[in-house]
C-alpha cells in the first residue's frame, strides 16, 4: 500500500523526467500537497483510500475559502493528473478523480490595449529608461515576460543598411529558440536603456541597480505601477503581448507568421484572437508595423 506523501514525491519526479516546465511542476506540487493535507485531516494516508467524495469535499472547502471557480478547476486538473499517474503505475485500481466534474466558469477574453492606452503607458514610463525599454520590447515584439527576463545583452542584433534588427530568444524549458524582428522603436528604447544600464559582468539584459538580473515578479510590479500611473485599469503585463498579436492580425499580417513569431505551439492559439478583432480585407502583409 503506497502512502500519499511517497506517491506525491514520485509524481513530482515523474513530471521532471518528462521535462515539464518548472512552473508547472511547482504548481502541481503545491496543489497535491494541499490535497494531501486535507486528506490527512480525514485520516486517509494511502492512495487507495481516497474517494470521489473526498475530492469533492476538498474542493468545497476551498470554495468556502473564496477560491474562484477557475482556481478550483486548476486544482482539480492537478488532482486528475496525479490520480491518472497513480492508475498508470497500478498503484490504484479505480480513479476517483475521473468521477469529479470541473466547476463551470467564464473565460475572459484577452485584454487588448487601445492605442490611446499603450501610448499613455509609454508616456507614464518615459522617464524610467529601463521600464520604458521593457514596455517597448514587449509591445513591439510580442515576446513573453519570461522570455524578456531571460534576454542577454548579446541577444540583440541591431538593423544595418536598411536591414531589420532582430532578437534571439533562447530556448526556455519546453520552448524552442527562435529569432524575431526588432523594429526601430524597440531598438531606440533599448539603446537609450543600455546607455544608463549599470556596469556589471552579468550578461542579463535587464538588471537591477546592483547589477543583478531583473526577475519576472519585479517586472510585473513595475509595469503594474505604471499602468496605475497612466490611469489604465484591468490590464496586466501579458496584455502587451495580446495587444501585439491583435494589432498585427488586424493590420493584415499572416496568421501563420504571427503564430510563428509569438512562439505559439498551435495555430489554434493564434486563431482565438480572430474573434476579438475586425478581420482585414485584401492581401496579407508580409511586413510588421510599429505600434
Secondary structure, DSSP 8 states (H G I E B T S, - for coil): --BHHHHHHHHHHHHHHTT--HHHHHHHHHHHHHHHHHHHHTT--BGGG--HHHHHHHHHHHHHTT--HHHHHHHHHHHHHHHHHHHHTTS-SS-GGGG---------------HHHHHHHHHHHTT-HHHHHHHHHHHHH---HHHHHT-BGGGEE--BTTB-EEEEE--BTTB--EEEEE-HHHHHHHHHHHHHS---S--BSSB-TTS-B--HHHHHHHHHHHHHHHT--S--THHHHHHHHHHHHHTTB-HHHHHHHHT-SSHHHHHGGGGGS----SS-BSS----
